[in-house]
Amino acid sequence: MPNTYFISNLLEIKDLIVDDFISSSTDIHLYFHLEQRDVTCPFCNSVTNKVHDYRTSIIKDAPVKGKFLFLHYKKRRYH
């Protein structure tokens, strides 16, 4: 999506990938996820990139141009 770089800079989130953007007369919905990379377990300090499942968090942000803004973040749960 060509606006991914602009939205990533606007939200100050590195490696942002925009999946969908829906705008209606009263609200804006932005669906996104982050680029997959190796992560370190906070408990055992092992490095993994195996995804267990995905969950979507809906974050209500400040209004933009008089419309409510909802950020739909598809986050990963790792093994």
N, CA, C and O atoms as a Maestro MAE file, in Angstrom:
{
 s_m_m2io_version
 :::
 2.0.0
}

f_m_ct {
 s_m_title
 :::
 protein
 m_atom[316] {
  # First column is atom index #
  i_m_mmod_type
  r_m_x_coord
  r_m_y_coord
  r_m_z_coord
  i_m_residue_number
  s_m_chain_name
  s_m_pdb_residue_name
  s_m_pdb_atom_name
  i_m_atomic_number
  :::
  1 25 0.850 -1.177 0.000 1 A "MET " " N  " 7
  2 3 0.000 0.000 0.000 1 A "MET " " CA " 6
  3 2 0.895 1.240 0.000 1 A "MET " " C  " 6
  4 15 1.816 1.313 0.813 1 A "MET " " O  " 8
  5 25 0.661 2.211 -0.875 2 A "PRO " " N  " 7
  6 3 1.565 3.349 -0.990 2 A "PRO " " CA " 6
  7 2 1.578 4.264 0.225 2 A "PRO " " C  " 6
  8 15 2.575 4.953 0.446 2 A "PRO " " O  " 8
  9 25 0.524 4.301 1.015 3 A "ASN " " N  " 7
  10 3 0.460 5.190 2.167 3 A "ASN " " CA " 6
  11 2 1.059 4.574 3.422 3 A "ASN " " C  " 6
  12 15 1.034 5.204 4.479 3 A "ASN " " O  " 8
  13 25 1.595 3.370 3.339 4 A "THR " " N  " 7
  14 3 2.127 2.693 4.515 4 A "THR " " CA " 6
  15 2 3.255 3.483 5.158 4 A "THR " " C  " 6
  16 15 3.297 3.617 6.381 4 A "THR " " O  " 8
  17 25 4.165 4.004 4.354 5 A "TYR " " N  " 7
  18 3 5.297 4.760 4.884 5 A "TYR " " CA " 6
  19 2 4.820 6.017 5.600 5 A "TYR " " C  " 6
  20 15 5.319 6.341 6.678 5 A "TYR " " O  " 8
  21 25 3.864 6.728 5.015 6 A "PHE " " N  " 7
  22 3 3.329 7.938 5.622 6 A "PHE " " CA " 6
  23 2 2.629 7.626 6.942 6 A "PHE " " C  " 6
  24 15 2.843 8.322 7.935 6 A "PHE " " O  " 8
  25 25 1.796 6.588 6.962 7 A "ILE " " N  " 7
  26 3 1.065 6.219 8.180 7 A "ILE " " CA " 6
  27 2 2.028 5.737 9.253 7 A "ILE " " C  " 6
  28 15 1.838 6.043 10.430 7 A "ILE " " O  " 8
  29 25 3.066 4.984 8.868 8 A "SER " " N  " 7
  30 3 4.085 4.529 9.810 8 A "SER " " CA " 6
  31 2 4.784 5.712 10.480 8 A "SER " " C  " 6
  32 15 4.997 5.698 11.692 8 A "SER " " O  " 8
  33 25 5.138 6.722 9.709 9 A "ASN " " N  " 7
  34 3 5.767 7.912 10.280 9 A "ASN " " CA " 6
  35 2 4.798 8.717 11.131 9 A "ASN " " C  " 6
  36 15 5.189 9.261 12.164 9 A "ASN " " O  " 8
  37 25 3.544 8.799 10.714 10 A "LEU " " N  " 7
  38 3 2.536 9.539 11.458 10 A "LEU " " CA " 6
  39 2 2.306 8.921 12.835 10 A "LEU " " C  " 6
  40 15 2.215 9.638 13.832 10 A "LEU " " O  " 8
  41 25 2.212 7.586 12.891 11 A "LEU " " N  " 7
  42 3 1.978 6.896 14.155 11 A "LEU " " CA " 6
  43 2 3.262 6.610 14.926 11 A "LEU " " C  " 6
  44 15 3.215 6.135 16.061 11 A "LEU " " O  " 8
  45 25 4.417 6.899 14.305 12 A "GLU " " N  " 7
  46 3 5.736 6.657 14.900 12 A "GLU " " CA " 6
  47 2 5.917 5.197 15.290 12 A "GLU " " C  " 6
  48 15 6.394 4.892 16.383 12 A "GLU " " O  " 8
  49 25 5.531 4.290 14.385 13 A "ILE " " N  " 7
  50 3 5.671 2.848 14.579 13 A "ILE " " CA " 6
  51 2 6.539 2.311 13.453 13 A "ILE " " C  " 6
  52 15 6.190 2.435 12.279 13 A "ILE " " O  " 8
  53 25 7.680 1.710 13.814 14 A "LYS " " N  " 7
  54 3 8.587 1.167 12.810 14 A "LYS " " CA " 6
  55 2 8.060 -0.192 12.336 14 A "LYS " " C  " 6
  56 15 7.432 -0.912 13.112 14 A "LYS " " O  " 8
  57 25 8.308 -0.546 11.079 15 A "ASP " " N  " 7
  58 3 7.925 -1.831 10.484 15 A "ASP " " CA " 6
  59 2 6.412 -2.038 10.447 15 A "ASP " " C  " 6
  60 15 5.946 -3.169 10.589 15 A "ASP " " O  " 8
  61 25 5.652 -0.987 10.264 16 A "LEU " " N  " 7
  62 3 4.191 -1.053 10.206 16 A "LEU " " CA " 6
  63 2 3.738 -1.509 8.824 16 A "LEU " " C  " 6
  64 15 4.234 -1.016 7.811 16 A "LEU " " O  " 8
  65 25 2.797 -2.447 8.784 17 A "ILE " " N  " 7
  66 3 2.218 -2.912 7.533 17 A "ILE " " CA " 6
  67 2 0.705 -2.691 7.619 17 A "ILE " " C  " 6
  68 15 0.032 -3.284 8.463 17 A "ILE " " O  " 8
  69 25 0.180 -1.841 6.747 18 A "VAL " " N  " 7
  70 3 -1.246 -1.517 6.752 18 A "VAL " " CA " 6
  71 2 -1.987 -2.551 5.917 18 A "VAL " " C  " 6
  72 15 -1.669 -2.761 4.747 18 A "VAL " " O  " 8
  73 25 -2.986 -3.200 6.533 19 A "ASP " " N  " 7
  74 3 -3.794 -4.194 5.845 19 A "ASP " " CA " 6
  75 2 -5.027 -3.585 5.188 19 A "ASP " " C  " 6
  76 15 -5.387 -3.956 4.071 19 A "ASP " " O  " 8
  77 25 -5.673 -2.651 5.883 20 A "ASP " " N  " 7
  78 3 -6.899 -2.069 5.362 20 A "ASP " " CA " 6
  79 2 -7.133 -0.714 6.024 20 A "ASP " " C  " 6
  80 15 -6.658 -0.460 7.131 20 A "ASP " " O  " 8
  81 25 -7.861 0.139 5.339 21 A "PHE " " N  " 7
  82 3 -8.213 1.458 5.823 21 A "PHE " " CA " 6
  83 2 -9.649 1.719 5.405 21 A "PHE " " C  " 6
  84 15 -9.954 1.780 4.214 21 A "PHE " " O  " 8
  85 25 -10.538 1.875 6.394 22 A "ILE " " N  " 7
  86 3 -11.956 2.083 6.109 22 A "ILE " " CA " 6
  87 2 -12.390 3.392 6.758 22 A "ILE " " C  " 6
  88 15 -12.185 3.601 7.954 22 A "ILE " " O  " 8
  89 25 -12.985 4.257 5.971 23 A "SER " " N  " 7
  90 3 -13.448 5.540 6.471 23 A "SER " " CA " 6
  91 2 -14.940 5.679 6.177 23 A "SER " " C  " 6
  92 15 -15.390 5.430 5.058 23 A "SER " " O  " 8
  93 25 -15.692 6.077 7.187 24 A "SER " " N  " 7
  94 3 -17.116 6.360 7.011 24 A "SER " " CA " 6
  95 2 -17.371 7.800 7.440 24 A "SER " " C  " 6
  96 15 -16.426 8.541 7.714 24 A "SER " " O  " 8
  97 25 -18.609 8.193 7.499 25 A "SER " " N  " 7
  98 3 -18.928 9.585 7.847 25 A "SER " " CA " 6
  99 2 -18.669 9.894 9.321 25 A "SER " " C  " 6
  100 15 -18.515 11.060 9.683 25 A "SER " " O  " 8
  101 25 -18.617 8.859 10.187 26 A "THR " " N  " 7
  102 3 -18.434 9.105 11.616 26 A "THR " " CA " 6
  103 2 -17.136 8.551 12.194 26 A "THR " " C  " 6
  104 15 -16.693 9.014 13.245 26 A "THR " " O  " 8
  105 25 -16.512 7.566 11.532 27 A "ASP " " N  " 7
  106 3 -15.318 6.977 12.108 27 A "ASP " " CA " 6
  107 2 -14.351 6.464 11.050 27 A "ASP " " C  " 6
  108 15 -14.702 6.285 9.884 27 A "ASP " " O  " 8
  109 25 -13.104 6.231 11.504 28 A "ILE " " N  " 7
  110 3 -12.032 5.720 10.665 28 A "ILE " " CA " 6
  111 2 -11.486 4.459 11.319 28 A "ILE " " C  " 6
  112 15 -11.219 4.447 12.521 28 A "ILE " " O  " 8
  113 25 -11.318 3.395 10.532 29 A "HIS " " N  " 7
  114 3 -10.765 2.148 11.034 29 A "HIS " " CA " 6
  115 2 -9.490 1.837 10.248 29 A "HIS " " C  " 6
  116 15 -9.506 1.744 9.021 29 A "HIS " " O  " 8
  117 25 -8.381 1.679 10.985 30 A "LEU " " N  " 7
  118 3 -7.096 1.363 10.379 30 A "LEU " " CA " 6
  119 2 -6.659 -0.011 10.877 30 A "LEU " " C  " 6
  120 15 -6.428 -0.196 12.072 30 A "LEU " " O  " 8
  121 25 -6.545 -0.979 9.958 31 A "TYR " " N  " 7
  122 3 -6.145 -2.344 10.283 31 A "TYR " " CA " 6
  123 2 -4.673 -2.505 9.930 31 A "TYR " " C  " 6
  124 15 -4.278 -2.235 8.796 31 A "TYR " " O  " 8
  125 25 -3.848 -2.946 10.897 32 A "PHE " " N  " 7
  126 3 -2.424 -3.081 10.636 32 A "PHE " " CA " 6
  127 2 -1.805 -4.179 11.483 32 A "PHE " " C  " 6
  128 15 -2.404 -4.657 12.446 32 A "PHE " " O  " 8
  129 25 -0.590 -4.571 11.105 33 A "HIS " " N  " 7
  130 3 0.238 -5.475 11.892 33 A "HIS " " CA " 6
  131 2 1.687 -5.073 11.689 33 A "HIS " " C  " 6
  132 15 1.999 -4.284 10.798 33 A "HIS " " O  " 8
  133 25 2.568 -5.611 12.509 34 A "LEU " " N  " 7
  134 3 3.985 -5.306 12.407 34 A "LEU " " CA " 6
  135 2 4.695 -6.411 11.657 34 A "LEU " " C  " 6
  136 15 4.245 -7.556 11.640 34 A "LEU " " O  " 8
  137 25 5.810 -6.058 11.034 35 A "GLU " " N  " 7
  138 3 6.613 -7.027 10.300 35 A "GLU " " CA " 6
  139 2 7.136 -8.096 11.266 35 A "GLU " " C  " 6
  140 15 7.565 -7.785 12.377 35 A "GLU " " O  " 8
  141 25 7.096 -9.355 10.829 36 A "GLN " " N  " 7
  142 3 7.521 -10.452 11.691 36 A "GLN " " CA " 6
  143 2 9.039 -10.480 11.800 36 A "GLN " " C  " 6
  144 15 9.751 -10.314 10.809 36 A "GLN " " O  " 8
  145 25 9.524 -10.694 13.025 37 A "ARG " " N  " 7
  146 3 10.966 -10.757 13.262 37 A "ARG " " CA " 6
  147 2 11.222 -11.659 14.467 37 A "ARG " " C  " 6
  148 15 10.287 -12.070 15.153 37 A "ARG " " O  " 8
  149 25 12.470 -11.955 14.712 38 A "ASP " " N  " 7
  150 3 12.837 -12.760 15.878 38 A "ASP " " CA " 6
  151 2 12.630 -11.940 17.142 38 A "ASP " " C  " 6
  152 15 12.939 -10.749 17.184 38 A "ASP " " O  " 8
  153 25 12.099 -12.596 18.177 39 A "VAL " " N  " 7
  154 3 11.868 -11.929 19.454 39 A "VAL " " CA " 6
  155 2 12.502 -12.745 20.571 39 A "VAL " " C  " 6
  156 15 12.744 -13.941 20.412 39 A "VAL " " O  " 8
  157 25 12.768 -12.099 21.694 40 A "THR " " N  " 7
  158 3 13.362 -12.754 22.840 40 A "THR " " CA " 6
  159 2 12.298 -12.952 23.909 40 A "THR " " C  " 6
  160 15 11.567 -12.022 24.249 40 A "THR " " O  " 8
  161 25 12.216 -14.163 24.432 41 A "CYS " " N  " 7
  162 3 11.271 -14.483 25.496 41 A "CYS " " CA " 6
  163 2 11.686 -13.742 26.770 41 A "CYS " " C  " 6
  164 15 12.854 -13.797 27.156 41 A "CYS " " O  " 8
  165 25 10.741 -13.045 27.435 42 A "PRO " " N  " 7
  166 3 11.101 -12.325 28.656 42 A "PRO " " CA " 6
  167 2 11.370 -13.254 29.842 42 A "PRO " " C  " 6
  168 15 11.965 -12.832 30.833 42 A "PRO " " O  " 8
  169 25 10.938 -14.513 29.752 43 A "PHE " " N  " 7
  170 3 11.116 -15.443 30.869 43 A "PHE " " CA " 6
  171 2 12.389 -16.271 30.760 43 A "PHE " " C  " 6
  172 15 13.142 -16.377 31.727 43 A "PHE " " O  " 8
  173 25 12.639 -16.864 29.582 44 A "CYS " " N  " 7
  174 3 13.780 -17.770 29.435 44 A "CYS " " CA " 6
  175 2 14.900 -17.197 28.566 44 A "CYS " " C  " 6
  176 15 15.945 -17.832 28.422 44 A "CYS " " O  " 8
  177 25 14.703 -16.009 27.984 45 A "ASN " " N  " 7
  178 3 15.683 -15.326 27.134 45 A "ASN " " CA " 6
  179 2 16.052 -16.094 25.870 45 A "ASN " " C  " 6
  180 15 17.105 -15.828 25.290 45 A "ASN " " O  " 8
  181 25 15.232 -17.026 25.427 46 A "SER " " N  " 7
  182 3 15.490 -17.718 24.170 46 A "SER " " CA " 6
  183 2 14.910 -16.896 23.016 46 A "SER " " C  " 6
  184 15 13.936 -16.165 23.192 46 A "SER " " O  " 8
  185 25 15.514 -17.024 21.845 47 A "VAL " " N  " 7
  186 3 15.091 -16.285 20.665 47 A "VAL " " CA " 6
  187 2 14.230 -17.197 19.801 47 A "VAL " " C  " 6
  188 15 14.591 -18.346 19.548 47 A "VAL " " O  " 8
  189 25 13.079 -16.674 19.347 48 A "THR " " N  " 7
  190 3 12.170 -17.461 18.525 48 A "THR " " CA " 6
  191 2 11.485 -16.577 17.491 48 A "THR " " C  " 6
  192 15 11.430 -15.356 17.633 48 A "THR " " O  " 8
  193 25 10.963 -17.217 16.447 49 A "ASN " " N  " 7
  194 3 10.111 -16.526 15.472 49 A "ASN " " CA " 6
  195 2 8.883 -17.369 15.156 49 A "ASN " " C  " 6
  196 15 8.178 -17.093 14.185 49 A "ASN " " O  " 8
  197 25 8.616 -18.398 15.966 50 A "LYS " " N  " 7
  198 3 7.460 -19.278 15.767 50 A "LYS " " CA " 6
  199 2 6.213 -18.641 16.380 50 A "LYS " " C  " 6
  200 15 6.167 -18.342 17.573 50 A "LYS " " O  " 8
  201 25 5.211 -18.445 15.534 51 A "VAL " " N  " 7
  202 3 3.980 -17.781 15.964 51 A "VAL " " CA " 6
  203 2 2.997 -18.824 16.497 51 A "VAL " " C  " 6
  204 15 2.741 -19.839 15.850 51 A "VAL " " O  " 8
  205 25 2.453 -18.560 17.685 52 A "HIS " " N  " 7
  206 3 1.457 -19.447 18.286 52 A "HIS " " CA " 6
  207 2 0.065 -19.135 17.732 52 A "HIS " " C  " 6
  208 15 -0.639 -20.031 17.265 52 A "HIS " " O  " 8
  209 25 -0.322 -17.869 17.786 53 A "ASP " " N  " 7
  210 3 -1.598 -17.424 17.203 53 A "ASP " " CA " 6
  211 2 -1.605 -15.909 17.083 53 A "ASP " " C  " 6
  212 15 -0.636 -15.239 17.440 53 A "ASP " " O  " 8
  213 25 -2.707 -15.380 16.577 54 A "TYR " " N  " 7
  214 3 -2.874 -13.942 16.394 54 A "TYR " " CA " 6
  215 2 -4.103 -13.484 17.168 54 A "TYR " " C  " 6
  216 15 -5.087 -14.214 17.286 54 A "TYR " " O  " 8
  217 25 -4.032 -12.279 17.685 55 A "ARG " " N  " 7
  218 3 -5.180 -11.647 18.341 55 A "ARG " " CA " 6
  219 2 -5.267 -10.209 17.866 55 A "ARG " " C  " 6
  220 15 -4.250 -9.583 17.566 55 A "ARG " " O  " 8
  221 25 -6.468 -9.694 17.799 56 A "THR " " N  " 7
  222 3 -6.667 -8.321 17.358 56 A "THR " " CA " 6
  223 2 -7.031 -7.451 18.547 56 A "THR " " C  " 6
  224 15 -7.982 -7.738 19.275 56 A "THR " " O  " 8
  225 25 -6.268 -6.389 18.737 57 A "SER " " N  " 7
  226 3 -6.562 -5.394 19.764 57 A "SER " " CA " 6
  227 2 -7.112 -4.158 19.077 57 A "SER " " C  " 6
  228 15 -6.560 -3.698 18.078 57 A "SER " " O  " 8
  229 25 -8.193 -3.626 19.610 58 A "ILE " " N  " 7
  230 3 -8.793 -2.411 19.057 58 A "ILE " " CA " 6
  231 2 -8.449 -1.262 19.996 58 A "ILE " " C  " 6
  232 15 -8.797 -1.278 21.177 58 A "ILE " " O  " 8
  233 25 -7.762 -0.269 19.449 59 A "ILE " " N  " 7
  234 3 -7.313 0.877 20.227 59 A "ILE " " CA " 6
  235 2 -8.070 2.098 19.738 59 A "ILE " " C  " 6
  236 15 -8.027 2.432 18.554 59 A "ILE " " O  " 8
  237 25 -8.767 2.765 20.656 60 A "LYS " " N  " 7
  238 3 -9.489 3.985 20.298 60 A "LYS " " CA " 6
  239 2 -8.537 5.157 20.494 60 A "LYS " " C  " 6
  240 15 -8.044 5.395 21.597 60 A "LYS " " O  " 8
  241 25 -8.286 5.883 19.413 61 A "ASP " " N  " 7
  242 3 -7.330 6.984 19.440 61 A "ASP " " CA " 6
  243 2 -8.081 8.314 19.405 61 A "ASP " " C  " 6
  244 15 -9.311 8.344 19.346 61 A "ASP " " O  " 8
  245 25 -7.339 9.393 19.443 62 A "ALA " " N  " 7
  246 3 -7.926 10.730 19.403 62 A "ALA " " CA " 6
  247 2 -8.631 10.958 18.060 62 A "ALA " " C  " 6
  248 15 -8.193 10.433 17.036 62 A "ALA " " O  " 8
  249 25 -9.708 11.728 18.060 63 A "PRO " " N  " 7
  250 3 -10.422 11.996 16.811 63 A "PRO " " CA " 6
  251 2 -9.556 12.712 15.777 63 A "PRO " " C  " 6
  252 15 -8.707 13.537 16.115 63 A "PRO " " O  " 8
  253 25 -9.792 12.376 14.513 64 A "VAL " " N  " 7
  254 3 -9.097 13.005 13.395 64 A "VAL " " CA " 6
  255 2 -10.152 13.639 12.500 64 A "VAL " " C  " 6
  256 15 -11.036 12.948 11.994 64 A "VAL " " O  " 8
  257 25 -10.063 14.938 12.305 65 A "LYS " " N  " 7
  258 3 -11.011 15.688 11.476 65 A "LYS " " CA " 6
  259 2 -12.457 15.430 11.908 65 A "LYS " " C  " 6
  260 15 -13.349 15.318 11.067 65 A "LYS " " O  " 8
  261 25 -12.683 15.336 13.213 66 A "GLY " " N  " 7
  262 3 -14.023 15.149 13.738 66 A "GLY " " CA " 6
  263 2 -14.550 13.725 13.656 66 A "GLY " " C  " 6
  264 15 -15.717 13.483 13.963 66 A "GLY " " O  " 8
  265 25 -13.702 12.770 13.242 67 A "LYS " " N  " 7
  266 3 -14.100 11.363 13.151 67 A "LYS " " CA " 6
  267 2 -13.354 10.560 14.207 67 A "LYS " " C  " 6
  268 15 -12.183 10.818 14.485 67 A "LYS " " O  " 8
  269 25 -14.043 9.582 14.792 68 A "PHE " " N  " 7
  270 3 -13.397 8.695 15.746 68 A "PHE " " CA " 6
  271 2 -12.389 7.814 15.010 68 A "PHE " " C  " 6
  272 15 -12.645 7.368 13.892 68 A "PHE " " O  " 8
  273 25 -11.240 7.566 15.646 69 A "LEU " " N  " 7
  274 3 -10.193 6.754 15.029 69 A "LEU " " CA " 6
  275 2 -10.017 5.466 15.821 69 A "LEU " " C  " 6
  276 15 -9.754 5.502 17.023 69 A "LEU " " O  " 8
  277 25 -10.162 4.321 15.145 70 A "PHE " " N  " 7
  278 3 -9.977 3.012 15.757 70 A "PHE " " CA " 6
  279 2 -8.811 2.308 15.071 70 A "PHE " " C  " 6
  280 15 -8.818 2.129 13.853 70 A "PHE " " O  " 8
  281 25 -7.812 1.913 15.851 71 A "LEU " " N  " 7
  282 3 -6.658 1.190 15.340 71 A "LEU " " CA " 6
  283 2 -6.840 -0.284 15.656 71 A "LEU " " C  " 6
  284 15 -6.921 -0.658 16.826 71 A "LEU " " O  " 8
  285 25 -6.906 -1.124 14.641 72 A "HIS " " N  " 7
  286 3 -7.068 -2.564 14.804 72 A "HIS " " CA " 6
  287 2 -5.693 -3.207 14.620 72 A "HIS " " C  " 6
  288 15 -5.216 -3.365 13.496 72 A "HIS " " O  " 8
  289 25 -5.062 -3.574 15.740 73 A "TYR " " N  " 7
  290 3 -3.702 -4.110 15.723 73 A "TYR " " CA " 6
  291 2 -3.751 -5.627 15.820 73 A "TYR " " C  " 6
  292 15 -4.199 -6.182 16.823 73 A "TYR " " O  " 8
  293 25 -3.287 -6.290 14.773 74 A "LYS " " N  " 7
  294 3 -3.233 -7.761 14.755 74 A "LYS " " CA " 6
  295 2 -1.901 -8.172 15.356 74 A "LYS " " C  " 6
  296 15 -0.877 -8.182 14.673 74 A "LYS " " O  " 8
  297 25 -1.921 -8.520 16.665 75 A "LYS " " N  " 7
  298 3 -0.671 -8.848 17.339 75 A "LYS " " CA " 6
  299 2 -0.443 -10.348 17.383 75 A "LYS " " C  " 6
  300 15 -1.381 -11.142 17.312 75 A "LYS " " O  " 8
  301 25 0.809 -10.711 17.502 76 A "ARG " " N  " 7
  302 3 1.214 -12.117 17.494 76 A "ARG " " CA " 6
  303 2 1.488 -12.607 18.907 76 A "ARG " " C  " 6
  304 15 1.905 -11.846 19.781 76 A "ARG " " O  " 8
  305 25 1.244 -13.885 19.107 77 A "ARG " " N  " 7
  306 3 1.678 -14.579 20.329 77 A "ARG " " CA " 6
  307 2 2.669 -15.637 19.887 77 A "ARG " " C  " 6
  308 15 2.355 -16.486 19.053 77 A "ARG " " O  " 8
  309 25 3.850 -15.582 20.441 78 A "TYR " " N  " 7
  310 3 4.919 -16.493 20.042 78 A "TYR " " CA " 6
  311 2 5.000 -17.693 20.967 78 A "TYR " " C  " 6
  312 15 4.526 -17.651 22.102 78 A "TYR " " O  " 8
  313 25 5.613 -18.774 20.463 79 A "HIS " " N  " 7
  314 3 5.903 -19.952 21.294 79 A "HIS " " CA " 6
  315 2 7.078 -19.648 22.186 79 A "HIS " " C  " 6
  316 15 7.494 -20.500 22.971 79 A "HIS " " O  " 8
  :::
 }
 m_bond[315] {
  # First column is bond index #
  i_m_from
  i_m_to
  i_m_order
  :::
  1 1 2 1
  2 2 3 1
  3 3 4 2
  4 3 5 1
  5 5 6 1
  6 6 7 1
  7 7 8 2
  8 7 9 1
  9 9 10 1
  10 10 11 1
  11 11 12 2
  12 11 13 1
  13 13 14 1
  14 14 15 1
  15 15 16 2
  16 15 17 1
  17 17 18 1
  18 18 19 1
  19 19 20 2
  20 19 21 1
  21 21 22 1
  22 22 23 1
  23 23 24 2
  24 23 25 1
  25 25 26 1
  26 26 27 1
  27 27 28 2
  28 27 29 1
  29 29 30 1
  30 30 31 1
  31 31 32 2
  32 31 33 1
  33 33 34 1
  34 34 35 1
  35 35 36 2
  36 35 37 1
  37 37 38 1
  38 38 39 1
  39 39 40 2
  40 39 41 1
  41 41 42 1
  42 42 43 1
  43 43 44 2
  44 43 45 1
  45 45 46 1
  46 46 47 1
  47 47 48 2
  48 47 49 1
  49 49 50 1
  50 50 51 1
  51 51 52 2
  52 51 53 1
  53 53 54 1
  54 54 55 1
  55 55 56 2
  56 55 57 1
  57 57 58 1
  58 58 59 1
  59 59 60 2
  60 59 61 1
  61 61 62 1
  62 62 63 1
  63 63 64 2
  64 63 65 1
  65 65 66 1
  66 66 67 1
  67 67 68 2
  68 67 69 1
  69 69 70 1
  70 70 71 1
  71 71 72 2
  72 71 73 1
  73 73 74 1
  74 74 75 1
  75 75 76 2
  76 75 77 1
  77 77 78 1
  78 78 79 1
  79 79 80 2
  80 79 81 1
  81 81 82 1
  82 82 83 1
  83 83 84 2
  84 83 85 1
  85 85 86 1
  86 86 87 1
  87 87 88 2
  88 87 89 1
  89 89 90 1
  90 90 91 1
  91 91 92 2
  92 91 93 1
  93 93 94 1
  94 94 95 1
  95 95 96 2
  96 95 97 1
  97 97 98 1
  98 98 99 1
  99 99 100 2
  100 99 101 1
  101 101 102 1
  102 102 103 1
  103 103 104 2
  104 103 105 1
  105 105 106 1
  106 106 107 1
  107 107 108 2
  108 107 109 1
  109 109 110 1
  110 110 111 1
  111 111 112 2
  112 111 113 1
  113 113 114 1
  114 114 115 1
  115 115 116 2
  116 115 117 1
  117 117 118 1
  118 118 119 1
  119 119 120 2
  120 119 121 1
  121 121 122 1
  122 122 123 1
  123 123 124 2
  124 123 125 1
  125 125 126 1
  126 126 127 1
  127 127 128 2
  128 127 129 1
  129 129 130 1
  130 130 131 1
  131 131 132 2
  132 131 133 1
  133 133 134 1
  134 134 135 1
  135 135 136 2
  136 135 137 1
  137 137 138 1
  138 138 139 1
  139 139 140 2
  140 139 141 1
  141 141 142 1
  142 142 143 1
  143 143 144 2
  144 143 145 1
  145 145 146 1
  146 146 147 1
  147 147 148 2
  148 147 149 1
  149 149 150 1
  150 150 151 1
  151 151 152 2
  152 151 153 1
  153 153 154 1
  154 154 155 1
  155 155 156 2
  156 155 157 1
  157 157 158 1
  158 158 159 1
  159 159 160 2
  160 159 161 1
  161 161 162 1
  162 162 163 1
  163 163 164 2
  164 163 165 1
  165 165 166 1
  166 166 167 1
  167 167 168 2
  168 167 169 1
  169 169 170 1
  170 170 171 1
  171 171 172 2
  172 171 173 1
  173 173 174 1
  174 174 175 1
  175 175 176 2
  176 175 177 1
  177 177 178 1
  178 178 179 1
  179 179 180 2
  180 179 181 1
  181 181 182 1
  182 182 183 1
  183 183 184 2
  184 183 185 1
  185 185 186 1
  186 186 187 1
  187 187 188 2
  188 187 189 1
  189 189 190 1
  190 190 191 1
  191 191 192 2
  192 191 193 1
  193 193 194 1
  194 194 195 1
  195 195 196 2
  196 195 197 1
  197 197 198 1
  198 198 199 1
  199 199 200 2
  200 199 201 1
  201 201 202 1
  202 202 203 1
  203 203 204 2
  204 203 205 1
  205 205 206 1
  206 206 207 1
  207 207 208 2
  208 207 209 1
  209 209 210 1
  210 210 211 1
  211 211 212 2
  212 211 213 1
  213 213 214 1
  214 214 215 1
  215 215 216 2
  216 215 217 1
  217 217 218 1
  218 218 219 1
  219 219 220 2
  220 219 221 1
  221 221 222 1
  222 222 223 1
  223 223 224 2
  224 223 225 1
  225 225 226 1
  226 226 227 1
  227 227 228 2
  228 227 229 1
  229 229 230 1
  230 230 231 1
  231 231 232 2
  232 231 233 1
  233 233 234 1
  234 234 235 1
  235 235 236 2
  236 235 237 1
  237 237 238 1
  238 238 239 1
  239 239 240 2
  240 239 241 1
  241 241 242 1
  242 242 243 1
  243 243 244 2
  244 243 245 1
  245 245 246 1
  246 246 247 1
  247 247 248 2
  248 247 249 1
  249 249 250 1
  250 250 251 1
  251 251 252 2
  252 251 253 1
  253 253 254 1
  254 254 255 1
  255 255 256 2
  256 255 257 1
  257 257 258 1
  258 258 259 1
  259 259 260 2
  260 259 261 1
  261 261 262 1
  262 262 263 1
  263 263 264 2
  264 263 265 1
  265 265 266 1
  266 266 267 1
  267 267 268 2
  268 267 269 1
  269 269 270 1
  270 270 271 1
  271 271 272 2
  272 271 273 1
  273 273 274 1
  274 274 275 1
  275 275 276 2
  276 275 277 1
  277 277 278 1
  278 278 279 1
  279 279 280 2
  280 279 281 1
  281 281 282 1
  282 282 283 1
  283 283 284 2
  284 283 285 1
  285 285 286 1
  286 286 287 1
  287 287 288 2
  288 287 289 1
  289 289 290 1
  290 290 291 1
  291 291 292 2
  292 291 293 1
  293 293 294 1
  294 294 295 1
  295 295 296 2
  296 295 297 1
  297 297 298 1
  298 298 299 1
  299 299 300 2
  300 299 301 1
  301 301 302 1
  302 302 303 1
  303 303 304 2
  304 303 305 1
  305 305 306 1
  306 306 307 1
  307 307 308 2
  308 307 309 1
  309 309 310 1
  310 310 311 1
  311 311 312 2
  312 311 313 1
  313 313 314 1
  314 314 315 1
  315 315 316 2
  :::
 }
}
